[in-house]
Amino acid sequence: MTTEATLDDISILYKSDDYLIVDKHYDVMINHDDPNHQITVNKQLKRLYPELADSTLAHDFRFINRLDYSTSGILCLALNKSACTIATKCFQDRKVHKEYVALVRGHIDKDTMEIEKEIAENLEEGCTHMMCVPDETSQHYRKRKSALTHLQVQHRGQYDGQPATKVVLLPKTGRRHQLRVHCAFVGHTIIGDYTYSNRQDTEPYRMMLHAHRIVLPLPNEHIAVTAPDPFIIAVTAPDPFIPDTTRY
């Protein structure tokens, strides 16, 4: 049985004088402009480390990377302006190694895939909150950008009685919703992704996407952190995928 996140549902994976890396719970926003919004990562951290909150910032902390509301896993923060500048440049120069784990619908035939498809803002009516792979026959998009994702199959099996594949996703670029859009484009939407399944995938208790590992080769601090994998698979395929719900 799963429960909604509380103010205490955040794990510290790494802490130094300059950086803090946490394991974000799924279905939690990083921050929110409404002070009455009860659970955000910002509020969780302010409760845990009130002395680290910076009142000169709109949301108290310097978040270096972002995760979607539905995505769990590694979230990086800088604890001062100088550290933030250095880490941000590392991301911008694409020197950061990022690994995600996900459960997707169906069995992927190939063991590895390179998904190199541009991503753009979707301008279709009712879809303006979404991104898309541009369709050359349509003009309902804008701001197309290059995007590359490397996909590695870990296991093929079942989830809730339906064919599913556990994959490792390595984004080589950092576009909004990139992994979700690329998985949907190749015909294997991430399990529980309501938005990119055309609002059909409503049964799972969460979206099965997790930021699993990050390596930041910073000039004065080499950081390599792994967040526990919440998607536990039975040893003998094709037994069902069994998510570990003890913490998630």
Salt bridges, closest charged atoms under 4 A:
ASP8 OD1 - ARG47 NE 3.05
ASP23 OD2 - ARG247 NH2 2.64
ASP33 OD1 - HIS59 NE2 3.14
ASP54 OD2 - ARG62 NH2 3.38
ASP60 OD1 - LYS46 NZ 3.71
ASP68 OD1 - HIS177 NE2 3.75
ASP68 OD2 - ARG180 NH1 2.92
ASP93 OD2 - LYS89 NZ 2.59
GLU99 OE2 - HIS97 NE2 2.78
ASP111 OD1 - ARG156 NH2 2.79
GLU114 OE2 - HIS150 ND1 2.72
GLU118 OE1 - ARG144 NH2 2.44
GLU121 OE1 - ARG142 NE 2.58
GLU136 OE2 - ARG144 NH2 2.93
ASP193 OD1 - ARG180 NH2 2.84
ASP201 OD1 - ARG105 NH2 2.73
ASP229 OD2 - LYS166 NZ 2.62
